[in-house]
Amino acid sequence: MKNSYLTGYMPLLAILLFSLSLSMYGQTFFVDLLKKANLYNTMLDIFTKTEINLVVIGGLMVIFTMIFATLKLLANTANELALLFFSKDADGELLKKTRFGAVIFFLGGLVSLISFSSAVGTGIIFLVTSVVYVVYFVYKLSPHITTPQMIGVIVFEALFWIFFGLLLALIFMKLYNGLMAAIPL
């Protein structure tokens, strides 16, 4: 059975798997933070350990799901803009050819569950998965567009993510500097 919608749910599952692995790491970090702030024992009077852990994991999953969903939206936008500018495909056939790439992120999400005790490990798995997807994307496009068009797609996507990364770095630096200026020393 060959249906182009067969892998339509894979991006959501990949987002949930990566979010779960980071949330499981964040849960131990957050519970340790609550213990250091002497709030954990007070919370144990109201909730059980399991309930506290589940609420923390659930809250972190919501946050990480929003982050990964935003990254997916930006990635789709970058892919489609690159194809708009550098391909002559008006029917979206090239996007259909690369749709199976969602399975790569799904498999990466499954692998990320192995390293749930390390945020760095999950981040590395996410980056490796992203690189594998980019290679797959370029491989699937290469027979259908010319070399200058392929260079244009690659450069556009690289510049898109560099610009986005620099923008995020600037925002976090401004936030950090603002917080440091507000704290009396």
Stockholm file with secondary structure:
# STOCKHOLM 1.0

chainA/1-185         MKNSYLTGYMPLLAILLFSLSLSMYGQTFFVDLLKKANLYNTMLDIFTKTEINLVVIGGLMVIFTMIFATLKLLANTANELALLFFSKDADGELLKKTRFGAVIFFLGGLVSLISFSSAVGTGIIFLVTSVVYVVYFVYKLSPHITTPQMIGVIVFEALFWIFFGLLLALIFMKLYNGLMAAIPL
#=GR chainA/1-185 SS CCCTTTTTTHHHHHHHHHHHHHHHHHHHHHHHHHHHTTCHHHHHHHSCHHHHHHHHHHHHHHHHHHHHHHHHHHHHHHHHHHHHHHCCCSSSHHHHHHGGGHHHHHHHHHHHGGGTTCHHHHHHHHHHHHHHHHHHHHHHHTTTSCHHHHHHHHHHHHHHHHHHHHHHHHHHHHHHHHHHHHSCC
#=GC SS_cons         CCCTTTTTTHHHHHHHHHHHHHHHHHHHHHHHHHHHTTCHHHHHHHSCHHHHHHHHHHHHHHHHHHHHHHHHHHHHHHHHHHHHHHCCCSSSHHHHHHGGGHHHHHHHHHHHGGGTTCHHHHHHHHHHHHHHHHHHHHHHHTTTSCHHHHHHHHHHHHHHHHHHHHHHHHHHHHHHHHHHHHSCC
//
